Structure formats: C-alpha cells, structure tokens
Amino acid sequence: MTTGHESATTGIAVHLKIKNVSVMFGQVRAVRGVTLEARPGEVVAIFGTNGSGKTTLLKAIAGLVPVTSGRITYHGEDITFLPAHERMARGVHYVSDRARVALRMTVRENLDVGGYLRKPAERKEAREKVYDLFPVLGEKAPMPAGILSGGERQMLVIGRAMMGIPSLLLFDEPFLGLSLEVRDRILSVIDGELRGKTTILLAEHDLGAAFRVLDRYCIFLNGKLIHEAGRSSVASEERLREVFRRHYRQTGGGEPRGEER
C-alpha cells in the first residue's frame, strides 16, 4: 500500500512533488525552476559540485529558506510557505552535514528532543531502536554530546531525526569528513531500517556511497536539474561517474569524490 497522490504524467503514487521551484538570494538565483518528484520510500540521490543548488533545494523543501517561485506539495498538501517546524511535525526532517547537536545536553536528551511529539512510552521505544542501530549512542547515552567524535555526532543527528517519525529525510552530504566505518554504518541504516519506509533525498558528493543505496538520481548544475534517471540506467559506480562527467564536461565543473578519489 502506498501513500500520497498520483503523478499526472506517470500514474505512480508521489510522496513529494516539487514544481518549477526557484530560490533567490538577492540577485543570485540559487535554484532555477526545478521540477522533481519522489515516490513513497524512494531514495533519490542529488549530485552536483559545490554551488550547484543541492543544499538550497533541500533547505527550501524543509522550510529553512524561502521559495521565490514555484510550489512544493507533500502528501497532497501545498507546503510551499509552511513554517519549518510545521513541516517537521508532518515528518519532514533536514539532516545537515554540520552535525549540529546540543553539546552540553546528554546524548539521550538530544535524542529526546527529536521525539518531543511522541508519548513517553513511544519515545523510550524509539530511543532503544536508535541505540540498536547506533550502539555507540547507547554506550554514551548519559554523557554530554560534546564528547562525541564527528562521526558519532552525525549518528546522533540522524538518530534524533529518526526519533521524530520521519516520512521524508533530507540528507545534506551526510558522509562529509566521516571515516569509512561510520559511513558504512549510516549506509546500512539507510538500506536497512529506512529502506521502503522513509522517502529520502540524498544530496552527496560521494557517488560511490550514494550509488549503494539510490533508486533514482539527478544531476544539478548552476541551480538547474540537468539530468535525471533511474538506477537501471547505470549498471555500476563507474558508469554513474561517466554520466556525471559527460554532463559536466563542457562546464569545467569537476567531479564529486569517491572512496579513492
């Protein structure tokens, strides 16, 4: 059973619909007329170099930056101008690479902030689930979050979002600066606990990591969506890199990093 409304063009259930969305900062158009859909439980990877508009688009969906024009529909509801906290209450969670946590609060308290809408018994159950997925958080639950490593803080930010019953997770370069071990742990959560249950938009430079979990992907350049395709169109990570290089070849835009690049 799926949720959401059907696309007028495909007849397939749509969880998130972005229609001709543009975002301007002063005279700079950071996102230029982007149209994109995400289906229930789908992982959509968004690729592009720095300044391509990936982060701005995610923040626009989350309500963290204002939309200049266009429309964002979620579960059939127009949320284009809805405040960020109301979008979060509807299950929309933005997860930044900055790993912002309340450093003086304990790990457990940070998690409970994410589950503030849950009843106490539900919050406890959700917290234990996060500990199962990220055991290090359970081990350090009573300790201040300030003692955590960068990778542990990133796990805490993801765990906190999961406490809020997310139906849409907006991952903004979640693997930036992480060890391969931590990156793989997060990938296993995306491909395991979240797979098919939560719609995910994954903005990443690391094509190799994203390739492991994506259902569809799109490429951004100068604020525009210039290419979009399904996983079946790229049989390997190297093929994905070739597609990216082809679309960036005329721009000198460079190539996202990979495990050994």
Backbone as JSON, one array per atom type, in Angstrom:
{
  "sequence": "MTTGHESATTGIAVHLKIKNVSVMFGQVRAVRGVTLEARPGEVVAIFGTNGSGKTTLLKAIAGLVPVTSGRITYHGEDITFLPAHERMARGVHYVSDRARVALRMTVRENLDVGGYLRKPAERKEAREKVYDLFPVLGEKAPMPAGILSGGERQMLVIGRAMMGIPSLLLFDEPFLGLSLEVRDRILSVIDGELRGKTTILLAEHDLGAAFRVLDRYCIFLNGKLIHEAGRSSVASEERLREVFRRHYRQTGGGEPRGEER",
  "N": [[0.85, -1.2, 0.0], [0.54, 2.22, -0.83], [1.26, 5.69, -0.1], [0.21, 9.14, -0.51], [-0.23, 11.18, -3.5], [-1.13, 10.6, -6.96], [1.11, 10.95, -9.74], [0.41, 13.12, -12.41], [1.39, 12.52, -14.86], [2.6, 9.98, -14.84], [1.03, 8.26, -13.32], [1.89, 7.05, -11.06], [2.19, 6.69, -7.53], [2.95, 9.58, -5.65], [5.05, 11.02, -3.26], [6.37, 13.38, -2.64], [6.3, 16.44, -4.33], [7.86, 18.66, -6.38], [7.54, 21.62, -8.05], [8.58, 23.6, -10.6], [10.32, 25.15, -8.95], [12.05, 27.93, -7.68], [14.76, 29.63, -6.09], [15.96, 32.56, -4.73], [18.74, 34.52, -3.68], [19.06, 37.62, -2.92], [20.25, 39.03, -5.82], [21.07, 36.68, -6.85], [20.29, 33.64, -8.32], [19.8, 30.78, -6.85], [18.52, 28.32, -7.08], [16.93, 27.11, -9.93], [14.0, 26.99, -11.34], [13.27, 24.24, -10.72], [11.89, 21.04, -11.19], [10.75, 18.17, -9.68], [10.06, 14.86, -8.53], [9.32, 12.61, -5.83], [8.8, 9.31, -4.86], [6.87, 7.27, -2.53], [8.95, 5.95, 0.0], [11.23, 5.96, -1.55], [14.7, 6.34, -2.52], [16.31, 9.1, -3.51], [19.06, 10.29, -5.08], [20.99, 13.24, -5.16], [23.18, 14.85, -7.16], [26.05, 16.97, -7.7], [28.4, 19.64, -8.06], [29.94, 21.86, -5.59], [27.9, 24.66, -4.94], [25.99, 24.09, -6.8], [23.34, 24.01, -6.18], [22.19, 22.02, -4.65], [22.05, 21.86, -1.76], [20.54, 24.16, -1.21], [18.1, 23.53, -2.4], [17.23, 21.36, -0.79], [16.98, 22.71, 1.66], [14.96, 24.47, 1.01], [12.81, 22.73, 0.68], [12.61, 21.87, 3.29], [11.82, 24.17, 4.52], [13.63, 26.02, 5.41], [14.8, 27.97, 3.91], [13.34, 30.62, 2.01], [11.04, 30.08, -0.69], [11.19, 31.46, -3.88], [9.65, 31.29, -6.19], [7.28, 28.96, -7.59], [6.16, 25.67, -6.48], [5.74, 23.46, -3.69], [4.65, 20.34, -2.9], [3.45, 18.09, -0.51], [2.44, 14.94, 0.47], [0.12, 15.56, -0.88], [-0.52, 18.05, 0.09], [-0.08, 21.54, -0.1], [2.88, 22.84, 0.83], [4.49, 24.98, 0.48], [4.81, 27.5, 1.7], [4.75, 26.9, 4.33], [5.73, 27.03, 7.77], [8.98, 25.93, 9.01], [8.93, 24.34, 11.38], [6.36, 23.31, 11.35], [6.43, 21.73, 9.11], [8.24, 19.83, 9.98], [6.72, 18.64, 11.97], [5.02, 17.29, 10.36], [6.58, 15.29, 9.44], [8.82, 15.91, 7.93], [12.22, 16.08, 7.75], [15.29, 17.71, 7.98], [18.62, 16.86, 7.59], [21.69, 17.86, 8.38], [25.11, 18.06, 7.17], [26.65, 19.28, 9.0], [26.33, 18.34, 11.49], [24.95, 19.33, 13.83], [24.55, 19.5, 17.22], [23.25, 19.65, 20.59], [25.65, 20.48, 22.64], [26.07, 20.5, 25.44], [24.01, 19.08, 26.45], [22.98, 15.74, 27.28], [23.58, 12.7, 25.38], [21.26, 11.15, 25.33], [19.32, 13.11, 26.01], [19.5, 14.78, 23.77], [18.46, 13.06, 21.83], [15.86, 12.75, 22.8], [14.82, 15.26, 22.36], [14.31, 15.18, 19.65], [12.18, 13.45, 19.66], [9.99, 14.77, 20.72], [7.29, 15.0, 20.14], [6.24, 12.55, 20.58], [4.58, 10.16, 22.75], [5.61, 9.41, 26.14], [6.16, 6.58, 26.5], [6.34, 5.71, 23.86], [8.47, 7.26, 23.04], [10.56, 6.21, 24.52], [10.7, 3.63, 23.43], [11.39, 4.26, 20.79], [13.86, 5.43, 21.23], [15.37, 3.28, 22.16], [15.43, 1.81, 19.84], [17.01, 3.41, 18.22], [19.4, 3.16, 19.61], [19.92, 0.49, 19.09], [20.49, 0.6, 16.38], [22.61, 2.37, 16.28], [24.91, 1.54, 18.22], [26.95, 2.83, 19.7], [25.84, 5.18, 20.58], [24.08, 4.36, 22.52], [25.88, 3.4, 24.39], [27.05, 5.76, 25.21], [25.0, 7.25, 26.19], [24.37, 8.66, 28.7], [26.23, 10.66, 28.69], [27.65, 13.97, 28.0], [26.91, 15.4, 24.83], [28.95, 16.76, 23.72], [31.33, 15.37, 23.96], [31.45, 13.56, 21.96], [32.77, 12.13, 18.94], [33.24, 13.45, 15.57], [31.98, 11.72, 13.73], [30.31, 10.27, 15.47], [28.65, 12.28, 16.33], [27.33, 12.83, 13.97], [25.89, 10.46, 13.67], [24.25, 10.8, 15.87], [22.71, 13.04, 15.12], [21.28, 11.94, 12.98], [19.96, 9.88, 14.34], [18.42, 11.43, 16.07], [16.69, 12.66, 14.25], [15.32, 10.39, 13.39], [13.9, 9.81, 15.66], [11.74, 11.44, 15.46], [9.72, 10.32, 13.93], [10.13, 10.28, 11.01], [8.91, 10.79, 7.71], [9.94, 11.8, 5.5], [13.2, 12.27, 4.76], [15.79, 14.55, 4.49], [18.83, 14.43, 3.47], [21.79, 16.12, 3.78], [24.71, 15.93, 2.42], [25.67, 13.72, 4.17], [27.9, 12.11, 4.58], [30.19, 13.56, 4.66], [33.49, 14.05, 5.52], [33.61, 11.81, 7.15], [34.74, 8.7, 8.62], [35.35, 5.59, 6.86], [34.18, 3.49, 8.22], [32.14, 4.67, 9.82], [30.64, 5.85, 7.82], [29.76, 3.55, 6.45], [28.17, 2.4, 8.41], [26.06, 4.24, 8.57], [25.08, 4.02, 5.96], [24.16, 1.39, 6.07], [21.99, 1.68, 7.76], [20.32, 3.31, 6.23], [19.85, 1.58, 4.09], [18.69, -0.48, 5.39], [16.9, -0.19, 7.98], [15.54, 2.14, 7.13], [14.88, 1.73, 4.5], [12.4, 1.69, 2.07], [10.53, 2.56, 3.9], [10.83, 5.21, 4.55], [10.9, 8.16, 2.68], [13.68, 9.4, 0.93], [15.81, 12.07, 0.2], [18.93, 12.46, -0.99], [21.57, 14.41, -0.91], [24.7, 14.48, -2.23], [28.32, 14.38, -2.57], [29.81, 12.16, -2.75], [29.79, 9.81, -4.92], [30.18, 7.06, -4.98], [29.32, 6.1, -2.45], [26.62, 6.94, -2.43], [25.65, 5.54, -4.64], [25.31, 2.98, -3.72], [22.86, 2.9, -2.42], [20.88, 4.28, -3.82], [17.76, 4.73, -5.59], [16.87, 6.3, -7.65], [18.47, 8.99, -9.46], [19.66, 12.38, -9.77], [21.19, 15.14, -11.49], [22.64, 18.21, -10.73], [23.36, 21.5, -11.89], [24.57, 24.7, -11.68], [22.25, 25.51, -10.3], [20.23, 24.3, -11.72], [18.3, 21.4, -12.63], [19.74, 19.08, -14.53], [19.84, 16.51, -15.46], [18.2, 13.39, -15.1], [17.57, 10.13, -13.91], [16.86, 6.56, -13.57], [18.01, 3.9, -11.37], [18.44, 1.64, -12.92], [19.57, 2.57, -15.21], [22.25, 2.87, -14.87], [24.71, 0.65, -14.56], [26.86, 0.34, -12.89], [29.09, 1.87, -10.46], [31.15, 3.18, -11.81], [29.99, 3.63, -14.3], [28.07, 5.47, -13.55], [29.74, 7.58, -12.86], [30.75, 8.2, -15.35], [28.48, 9.18, -16.64], [28.05, 11.46, -15.1], [30.43, 12.9, -15.63], [30.09, 13.34, -18.36], [27.95, 15.15, -18.44], [29.05, 17.32, -17.16], [31.24, 17.98, -18.59], [31.54, 20.13, -20.43], [31.57, 22.3, -18.79], [33.61, 22.51, -16.95], [33.18, 21.8, -14.37], [34.11, 19.87, -12.61], [34.4, 16.81, -10.63], [32.46, 14.85, -8.37], [33.72, 13.43, -5.3], [34.99, 10.11, -4.6], [35.44, 6.93, -2.96], [38.16, 6.47, -3.31], [39.08, 8.69, -4.54]],
  "CA": [[0.0, 0.0, 0.0], [1.34, 3.44, -0.91], [0.61, 6.91, 0.35], [0.49, 10.25, -1.4], [-1.08, 11.34, -4.66], [-0.52, 10.09, -8.18], [1.62, 11.89, -10.72], [-0.49, 13.27, -13.54], [2.04, 12.01, -16.08], [3.0, 8.58, -14.74], [0.05, 7.46, -12.61], [2.56, 6.42, -9.93], [2.0, 7.46, -6.3], [4.01, 10.56, -5.38], [5.14, 11.46, -1.88], [6.84, 14.76, -2.67], [6.28, 17.0, -5.68], [8.46, 19.99, -6.49], [7.11, 22.1, -9.36], [9.12, 24.89, -11.05], [10.78, 25.89, -7.76], [13.24, 28.78, -7.76], [15.15, 30.3, -4.85], [16.91, 33.64, -4.99], [19.37, 35.24, -2.58], [19.38, 38.89, -3.56], [20.2, 38.91, -7.29], [21.59, 35.37, -7.21], [19.28, 32.58, -8.4], [20.5, 29.56, -6.41], [17.76, 27.2, -7.65], [16.3, 27.68, -11.13], [12.88, 26.29, -11.94], [13.43, 22.79, -10.58], [10.73, 20.17, -11.05], [11.24, 16.87, -9.24], [9.12, 14.1, -7.72], [9.84, 11.46, -5.08], [7.74, 8.35, -4.54], [6.96, 6.76, -1.16], [10.01, 5.0, 0.3], [12.28, 6.01, -2.58], [15.94, 7.07, -2.24], [16.7, 9.89, -4.68], [20.36, 10.93, -4.88], [21.15, 14.51, -5.87], [24.61, 15.07, -7.36], [26.45, 18.25, -8.26], [29.53, 20.24, -7.35], [29.58, 22.94, -4.68], [27.25, 25.78, -5.6], [25.08, 23.64, -7.85], [21.96, 24.2, -5.73], [21.7, 20.85, -3.92], [21.7, 22.21, -0.38], [19.46, 25.15, -1.21], [16.84, 22.84, -2.69], [16.81, 20.63, 0.41], [16.54, 23.67, 2.68], [13.66, 25.01, 0.57], [11.81, 21.7, 0.99], [12.48, 21.83, 4.75], [11.31, 25.44, 5.01], [14.73, 26.76, 6.02], [15.0, 29.15, 3.06], [12.07, 30.89, 1.32], [10.9, 29.82, -2.12], [10.88, 32.67, -4.62], [8.53, 30.95, -7.06], [7.07, 27.52, -7.7], [5.28, 25.04, -5.5], [6.17, 22.2, -3.08], [3.49, 19.6, -2.39], [3.85, 16.93, 0.28], [1.22, 14.21, 0.81], [-1.01, 16.25, -1.49], [-0.72, 19.36, 0.73], [0.86, 22.59, -0.5], [3.65, 23.27, 2.0], [5.47, 25.94, -0.04], [5.05, 28.6, 2.63], [4.54, 26.4, 5.68], [6.94, 27.17, 8.6], [9.8, 24.72, 9.12], [8.52, 23.47, 12.49], [5.14, 22.61, 10.97], [6.84, 20.67, 8.18], [8.84, 18.78, 10.79], [5.62, 17.93, 12.62], [4.42, 16.44, 9.33], [7.52, 14.22, 9.11], [9.91, 16.38, 7.06], [13.4, 16.34, 8.59], [16.53, 18.07, 7.3], [19.79, 16.36, 8.32], [22.84, 18.56, 7.83], [26.45, 17.5, 7.35], [27.32, 20.03, 10.08], [26.16, 17.55, 12.72], [24.66, 20.25, 14.93], [23.94, 18.89, 18.4], [23.36, 20.45, 21.81], [26.86, 19.88, 23.2], [26.02, 20.36, 26.89], [22.98, 18.1, 26.78], [23.44, 14.37, 27.11], [23.18, 12.04, 24.15], [19.85, 10.8, 25.49], [18.5, 14.33, 25.95], [19.47, 15.19, 22.37], [17.53, 12.19, 21.13], [14.5, 13.01, 23.26], [14.36, 16.48, 21.7], [13.75, 14.77, 18.37], [10.94, 12.71, 19.87], [9.14, 15.54, 21.65], [5.88, 14.82, 19.81], [5.83, 11.2, 20.96], [4.25, 9.89, 24.14], [6.81, 8.92, 26.83], [6.43, 5.16, 26.22], [6.77, 5.63, 22.46], [9.79, 7.88, 22.97], [11.52, 5.23, 25.05], [10.84, 2.56, 22.44], [12.12, 4.81, 19.65], [15.24, 5.64, 21.67], [16.03, 1.97, 22.19], [15.64, 1.44, 18.45], [18.19, 4.16, 17.77], [20.57, 2.54, 20.24], [20.18, -0.76, 18.37], [21.07, 0.94, 15.08], [23.89, 3.04, 16.54], [25.24, 1.1, 19.58], [27.82, 3.77, 20.42], [24.98, 6.18, 21.23], [23.58, 3.73, 23.74], [27.01, 3.34, 25.34], [27.37, 7.11, 25.7], [23.72, 7.94, 26.4], [24.32, 9.63, 29.8], [27.35, 11.59, 28.58], [27.38, 15.16, 27.19], [27.15, 15.18, 23.4], [30.2, 17.44, 23.35], [32.49, 14.47, 23.98], [31.37, 12.67, 20.82], [33.56, 12.42, 17.75], [32.43, 13.98, 14.48], [31.14, 10.64, 13.21], [29.28, 9.95, 16.47], [27.67, 13.38, 16.3], [26.49, 12.65, 12.78], [24.94, 9.4, 14.0], [23.28, 11.37, 16.81], [21.79, 13.89, 14.36], [20.4, 11.04, 12.25], [19.12, 9.24, 15.34], [17.45, 12.42, 16.55], [15.66, 12.79, 13.2], [14.52, 9.17, 13.4], [13.0, 9.87, 16.82], [10.57, 12.25, 15.12], [8.88, 9.58, 12.98], [10.25, 10.95, 9.71], [8.45, 10.15, 6.48], [10.8, 12.37, 4.47], [14.51, 12.68, 5.28], [16.58, 15.34, 3.54], [20.22, 14.27, 3.89], [22.69, 17.08, 3.12], [26.09, 15.44, 2.49], [25.83, 13.07, 5.47], [29.15, 11.36, 4.7], [31.3, 14.5, 4.57], [34.5, 14.0, 6.57], [33.45, 10.65, 8.02], [35.53, 7.5, 8.33], [34.61, 4.58, 6.09], [33.39, 2.68, 9.16], [30.93, 5.41, 10.18], [29.86, 5.98, 6.59], [29.11, 2.27, 6.18], [27.11, 2.21, 9.4], [24.93, 5.07, 8.15], [24.55, 3.4, 4.75], [23.42, 0.19, 6.46], [20.72, 2.12, 8.33], [19.51, 3.75, 5.09], [19.49, 0.42, 3.27], [18.01, -1.44, 6.24], [15.77, 0.32, 8.75], [14.79, 3.18, 6.43], [14.54, 1.31, 3.13], [10.99, 1.44, 1.79], [9.65, 3.15, 4.92], [11.03, 6.66, 4.57], [11.38, 8.75, 1.44], [14.96, 10.04, 1.22], [16.55, 12.84, -0.78], [20.31, 12.36, -0.52], [22.49, 15.28, -1.64], [26.03, 13.93, -1.93], [29.46, 14.44, -3.49], [30.39, 10.82, -2.79], [28.98, 9.0, -5.83], [30.33, 5.65, -4.62], [28.45, 5.81, -1.31], [25.22, 7.11, -2.83], [25.29, 4.51, -5.61], [24.96, 1.77, -2.99], [21.51, 2.93, -1.86], [19.94, 5.07, -4.61], [16.77, 4.17, -6.52], [16.97, 7.22, -8.78], [19.44, 10.05, -9.21], [19.6, 13.54, -10.65], [22.41, 15.94, -11.51], [22.39, 19.64, -10.71], [24.42, 22.39, -12.37], [24.18, 26.11, -11.64], [20.89, 25.65, -9.81], [19.26, 23.61, -12.59], [18.31, 19.95, -12.75], [20.12, 18.9, -15.93], [19.73, 15.1, -15.85], [17.51, 12.56, -14.12], [17.42, 8.76, -14.4], [16.71, 5.52, -12.57], [19.18, 3.06, -11.1], [18.63, 0.67, -14.01], [20.32, 3.19, -16.32], [23.69, 2.84, -14.56], [24.97, -0.7, -14.04], [27.98, 0.34, -11.96], [29.53, 3.18, -10.0], [31.95, 3.8, -12.87], [29.07, 4.12, -15.31], [27.48, 6.68, -12.98], [30.75, 8.62, -12.99], [30.82, 8.57, -16.77], [27.32, 10.02, -16.9], [28.3, 12.76, -14.47], [31.48, 13.6, -16.39], [29.56, 13.78, -19.65], [27.1, 16.33, -18.26], [29.85, 18.43, -16.66], [32.46, 18.13, -19.41], [31.61, 21.43, -21.08], [31.49, 23.38, -17.81], [34.75, 22.56, -16.05], [32.62, 21.75, -13.03], [34.78, 18.91, -11.75], [33.72, 15.54, -10.36], [32.35, 14.51, -6.95], [34.72, 12.49, -4.84], [34.58, 8.75, -4.3], [36.19, 6.34, -1.87], [39.59, 6.53, -3.54], [39.31, 9.78, -5.48]],
  "C": [[0.88, 1.24, 0.0], [0.53, 4.62, -0.41], [0.91, 8.01, -0.65], [-0.46, 10.26, -2.58], [-0.36, 10.86, -5.9], [-0.03, 11.22, -9.06], [0.67, 11.92, -11.91], [0.07, 12.63, -14.8], [2.32, 10.52, -16.02], [1.96, 7.69, -14.1], [0.62, 6.74, -11.41], [2.41, 7.31, -8.69], [3.21, 8.34, -6.02], [3.92, 11.03, -3.94], [5.43, 12.95, -1.81], [6.85, 15.25, -4.11], [6.8, 18.43, -5.65], [8.19, 20.48, -7.91], [7.65, 23.51, -9.63], [9.63, 25.76, -9.9], [12.07, 26.66, -8.06], [13.48, 29.42, -6.41], [16.19, 31.34, -5.2], [17.44, 34.21, -3.68], [19.85, 36.57, -3.16], [19.2, 38.76, -5.07], [20.68, 37.55, -7.78], [20.47, 34.33, -7.2], [19.96, 31.25, -8.1], [19.83, 28.29, -6.92], [16.9, 27.78, -8.76], [15.23, 26.75, -11.7], [12.95, 24.78, -11.88], [12.09, 22.09, -10.42], [11.23, 18.75, -10.78], [10.17, 16.19, -8.4], [9.85, 12.98, -6.99], [8.67, 10.6, -4.66], [7.91, 7.83, -3.11], [8.08, 5.73, -0.99], [11.19, 5.01, -0.64], [13.51, 6.77, -2.07], [16.37, 7.77, -3.53], [18.0, 10.61, -4.35], [20.44, 12.19, -5.74], [22.65, 14.81, -5.94], [24.87, 16.45, -7.97], [27.6, 18.8, -7.45], [29.04, 21.32, -6.39], [28.98, 24.1, -5.46], [26.26, 25.39, -6.67], [23.61, 23.76, -7.45], [21.39, 23.07, -4.91], [21.2, 21.22, -2.53], [20.54, 23.17, -0.32], [18.13, 24.5, -1.49], [16.34, 22.09, -1.46], [16.29, 21.58, 1.49], [15.2, 24.3, 2.3], [12.55, 24.02, 0.88], [11.54, 21.67, 2.5], [11.9, 23.11, 5.33], [12.36, 26.31, 5.66], [15.18, 27.95, 5.19], [13.7, 29.37, 2.29], [12.14, 30.57, -0.17], [10.49, 31.11, -2.81], [9.69, 32.45, -5.55], [8.43, 29.44, -7.16], [6.26, 26.99, -6.53], [5.87, 23.73, -4.99], [4.94, 21.54, -2.46], [3.97, 18.33, -1.7], [2.6, 16.22, 0.79], [-0.02, 14.92, 0.26], [-1.29, 17.63, -0.91], [0.34, 20.35, 0.24], [1.58, 23.11, 0.74], [4.65, 24.37, 1.64], [5.81, 27.03, 0.98], [4.8, 28.19, 4.09], [5.82, 26.58, 6.5], [7.66, 25.84, 8.79], [9.31, 23.79, 10.22], [7.24, 22.71, 12.16], [5.44, 21.51, 9.95], [7.46, 19.51, 8.96], [7.76, 17.96, 11.49], [4.9, 17.0, 11.65], [5.37, 15.34, 8.85], [8.66, 14.61, 8.21], [11.1, 16.78, 7.92], [14.64, 16.59, 7.72], [17.71, 17.64, 8.16], [21.04, 16.94, 7.67], [24.14, 17.8, 8.05], [27.16, 18.17, 8.52], [27.23, 19.31, 11.41], [25.93, 18.45, 13.94], [23.94, 19.5, 16.06], [24.08, 19.86, 19.56], [24.48, 19.86, 22.66], [26.79, 19.65, 24.7], [24.94, 19.39, 27.35], [23.54, 16.71, 26.57], [22.98, 13.82, 25.76], [21.69, 11.7, 24.21], [18.95, 12.02, 25.38], [18.4, 14.86, 24.52], [18.47, 14.36, 21.59], [16.09, 12.51, 21.51], [13.94, 14.31, 22.68], [13.71, 16.13, 20.36], [12.42, 14.05, 18.49], [9.93, 13.45, 20.72], [7.65, 15.38, 21.36], [5.35, 13.45, 20.21], [5.4, 11.14, 22.42], [5.48, 9.27, 24.8], [7.15, 7.46, 26.52], [6.94, 4.97, 24.8], [8.17, 6.2, 22.29], [10.86, 6.92, 23.45], [11.77, 4.11, 24.04], [11.65, 3.03, 21.24], [13.59, 5.0, 19.99], [16.01, 4.33, 21.67], [16.32, 1.48, 20.77], [16.86, 2.14, 17.88], [19.46, 3.56, 18.35], [20.93, 1.22, 19.54], [20.9, -0.48, 17.05], [22.45, 1.56, 15.23], [24.33, 2.72, 17.98], [26.09, 2.09, 20.37], [26.99, 4.85, 21.12], [24.39, 5.64, 22.51], [24.66, 3.69, 24.82], [27.29, 4.69, 25.96], [26.13, 7.92, 26.01], [23.74, 8.96, 27.54], [25.39, 10.71, 29.72], [26.98, 12.82, 27.75], [27.73, 14.9, 25.72], [28.45, 15.82, 22.94], [31.41, 16.53, 23.33], [32.52, 13.56, 22.75], [32.32, 13.1, 19.7], [32.65, 12.97, 16.66], [31.49, 12.93, 13.91], [30.02, 10.28, 14.16], [28.22, 11.04, 16.51], [26.76, 13.25, 15.08], [25.46, 11.54, 13.01], [23.86, 9.92, 14.95], [22.26, 12.24, 16.08], [20.79, 13.02, 13.58], [19.43, 10.33, 13.21], [18.06, 10.17, 15.86], [16.33, 12.62, 15.53], [14.74, 11.58, 13.19], [13.57, 9.12, 14.59], [11.71, 10.6, 16.49], [9.62, 11.61, 14.13], [8.95, 10.21, 11.6], [9.64, 10.12, 8.58], [9.23, 10.69, 5.29], [12.08, 12.87, 5.13], [15.29, 13.36, 4.18], [18.02, 15.33, 4.02], [21.12, 15.21, 3.09], [24.14, 16.66, 3.37], [26.39, 14.76, 3.83], [27.17, 12.38, 5.66], [30.39, 12.26, 4.69], [32.23, 14.38, 5.77], [34.43, 12.8, 7.48], [34.41, 9.53, 7.64], [34.69, 6.52, 7.53], [33.72, 3.74, 7.0], [32.07, 3.37, 9.51], [30.03, 5.56, 8.96], [29.08, 4.69, 6.3], [28.0, 1.97, 7.17], [25.88, 3.0, 9.0], [24.27, 4.49, 6.9], [23.71, 2.17, 5.09], [22.07, 0.54, 7.06], [19.77, 2.57, 7.21], [18.98, 2.56, 4.32], [18.72, -0.63, 4.06], [16.76, -0.87, 6.87], [14.91, 1.3, 7.95], [14.28, 2.76, 5.06], [13.05, 0.99, 2.98], [10.02, 2.06, 2.78], [9.68, 4.67, 4.9], [11.53, 7.13, 3.22], [12.64, 9.55, 1.76], [15.45, 10.81, 0.0], [17.96, 12.97, -0.23], [21.21, 13.22, -1.39], [23.91, 14.89, -1.25], [27.05, 14.25, -3.01], [30.0, 13.03, -3.72], [29.51, 9.9, -3.63], [29.02, 7.53, -5.43], [29.41, 5.26, -3.48], [26.99, 5.87, -1.73], [24.76, 6.01, -3.78], [24.8, 3.24, -4.91], [23.51, 1.74, -2.53], [20.46, 3.61, -2.76], [18.98, 4.23, -5.44], [16.74, 4.99, -7.81], [18.02, 8.27, -8.45], [19.18, 11.2, -10.16], [20.88, 14.35, -10.48], [22.04, 17.41, -11.61], [23.62, 20.4, -11.21], [23.88, 23.81, -12.38], [22.71, 26.3, -11.28], [19.83, 24.95, -10.62], [19.4, 22.1, -12.49], [18.56, 19.65, -14.23], [20.01, 17.45, -16.4], [19.06, 14.33, -14.72], [17.3, 11.17, -14.7], [17.27, 7.79, -13.24], [17.97, 4.7, -12.41], [19.47, 2.11, -12.26], [19.44, 1.24, -15.16], [21.82, 3.19, -16.09], [24.0, 1.51, -13.87], [26.07, -0.74, -12.99], [28.28, 1.77, -11.53], [30.31, 3.9, -11.09], [31.06, 4.35, -13.98], [28.4, 5.4, -14.83], [28.46, 7.84, -13.11], [30.87, 9.11, -14.43], [29.67, 9.49, -17.14], [27.54, 11.41, -16.32], [29.33, 13.56, -15.26], [30.94, 14.13, -17.72], [28.74, 15.06, -19.51], [27.89, 17.54, -17.75], [31.03, 18.77, -17.56], [32.62, 19.54, -19.98], [31.68, 22.6, -20.1], [32.75, 23.54, -16.96], [34.34, 22.44, -14.61], [33.29, 20.77, -12.1], [33.92, 17.68, -11.53], [33.63, 15.31, -8.87], [33.37, 13.45, -6.58], [34.15, 11.11, -4.68], [35.48, 8.21, -3.22], [37.7, 6.55, -2.06], [39.95, 7.69, -4.47], [39.42, 11.1, -4.72]]
}
